[in-house]
Amino acid sequence: MKLVLAVVQDKDSNRLVDALGKKEFKTTKLSTTGGFLKEGNTTLMIGCNDEYVDDALKIIKDNCSQREQMVAPISPMGGNADSYIPRPINVEVGGATVFVLPVDSFFQF
């Protein structure tokens, strides 16, 4: 048995949960916050048998798109913020960061 942890952008989470549910994957949805953009994201915990991991990964890949987003950089720490003029930059967001972990035992009460 494996535990699939998928960190996805909030915009993709509902579509992904629906797609996983249609294929009878049970998911637990956690609201989380990313460290880079300091924006909300979603972490899904998906427990599945080893033979279904590839199916879960395909569903995740098909439902989590990458896109560009304009962000304003944070002002420099310790510097003179009066002369700092933030210029928005394009960064790639979306997609999914996925961890597949072995499960030694599983209990459902």
C-alpha positions as CSV (number, residue, x, y, z in Angstrom):
1,M,0.0,0.0,0.0
2,K,1.1,3.6,-0.7
3,L,0.2,7.0,0.5
4,V,0.3,9.6,-2.3
5,L,0.7,13.2,-1.1
6,A,-0.1,15.7,-3.9
7,V,0.4,19.4,-3.3
8,V,-1.6,21.3,-5.9
9,Q,-2.7,24.9,-6.5
10,D,-6.2,25.7,-5.1
11,K,-7.4,26.4,-8.7
12,D,-6.8,22.8,-9.6
13,S,-8.0,21.1,-6.4
14,N,-11.8,20.7,-7.0
15,R,-11.3,19.4,-10.5
16,L,-8.7,16.9,-9.3
17,V,-10.8,15.7,-6.3
18,D,-13.7,15.1,-8.7
19,A,-11.6,13.2,-11.2
20,L,-10.1,11.0,-8.4
21,G,-13.6,10.4,-7.0
22,K,-14.8,9.2,-10.4
23,K,-12.1,6.5,-10.4
24,E,-13.0,5.6,-6.8
25,F,-9.9,7.0,-5.1
26,K,-10.5,8.1,-1.6
27,T,-8.9,11.4,-0.8
28,T,-8.4,13.6,2.2
29,K,-8.1,17.3,1.4
30,L,-5.9,19.6,3.5
31,S,-5.7,23.4,3.1
32,T,-2.0,24.4,3.1
33,T,0.1,27.4,2.3
34,G,3.1,27.4,0.0
35,G,6.4,28.8,1.1
36,F,7.5,30.5,-2.2
37,L,4.5,32.6,-3.2
38,K,2.9,32.5,0.3
39,E,-0.4,31.6,-1.3
40,G,-2.9,29.0,-0.4
41,N,-2.6,25.6,-2.0
42,T,-4.2,22.1,-1.3
43,T,-2.5,19.0,-0.2
44,L,-4.3,15.7,-1.0
45,M,-3.7,12.5,0.8
46,I,-4.6,9.5,-1.3
47,G,-4.2,6.0,0.0
48,C,-4.1,3.2,-2.7
49,N,-2.8,-0.2,-3.4
50,D,0.6,-0.4,-5.2
51,E,-0.9,-1.4,-8.5
52,Y,-3.1,1.8,-8.6
53,V,-0.3,4.4,-8.0
54,D,0.3,4.9,-11.7
55,D,-3.4,5.5,-12.3
56,A,-3.5,8.1,-9.5
57,L,-0.4,9.9,-10.9
58,K,-1.9,10.0,-14.3
59,I,-5.1,11.6,-13.0
60,I,-3.1,14.1,-11.0
61,K,-1.0,15.0,-14.1
62,D,-4.0,15.4,-16.3
63,N,-5.8,17.7,-13.9
64,C,-3.1,20.0,-12.6
65,S,-2.0,22.4,-15.3
66,Q,1.0,24.7,-15.2
67,R,0.5,28.4,-15.9
68,E,2.3,31.7,-15.7
69,Q,1.4,34.3,-13.0
70,M,2.6,37.8,-12.5
71,V,3.9,38.4,-8.9
72,A,5.4,41.4,-7.3
73,P,8.7,40.7,-5.5
74,I,9.0,41.3,-1.8
75,S,11.0,44.4,-0.8
76,P,14.6,43.6,0.2
77,M,15.2,43.2,3.9
78,G,17.7,45.6,5.5
79,G,18.0,47.8,2.4
80,N,16.6,51.2,1.7
81,A,13.0,50.4,0.7
82,D,12.4,54.0,-0.3
83,S,14.4,53.6,-3.6
84,Y,13.1,50.0,-4.2
85,I,10.5,49.9,-7.0
86,P,9.0,46.4,-7.3
87,R,8.7,45.3,-10.9
88,P,6.3,42.4,-11.4
89,I,7.8,39.2,-12.8
90,N,6.3,36.1,-14.4
91,V,6.7,32.9,-12.5
92,E,5.4,29.4,-13.4
93,V,2.8,28.1,-11.0
94,G,0.5,25.1,-10.9
95,G,1.2,21.6,-11.7
96,A,1.7,19.3,-8.8
97,T,4.4,18.2,-6.3
98,V,3.8,14.6,-5.5
99,F,5.3,12.3,-2.9
100,V,4.7,8.5,-2.9
101,L,5.3,6.9,0.5
102,P,5.2,3.3,1.6
103,V,2.5,2.4,4.2
104,D,3.4,-0.2,6.7
105,S,-0.1,-0.6,8.1
106,F,-3.5,0.9,7.7
107,F,-6.4,1.0,10.1
108,Q,-10.0,2.2,9.6
109,F,-12.2,2.3,12.6
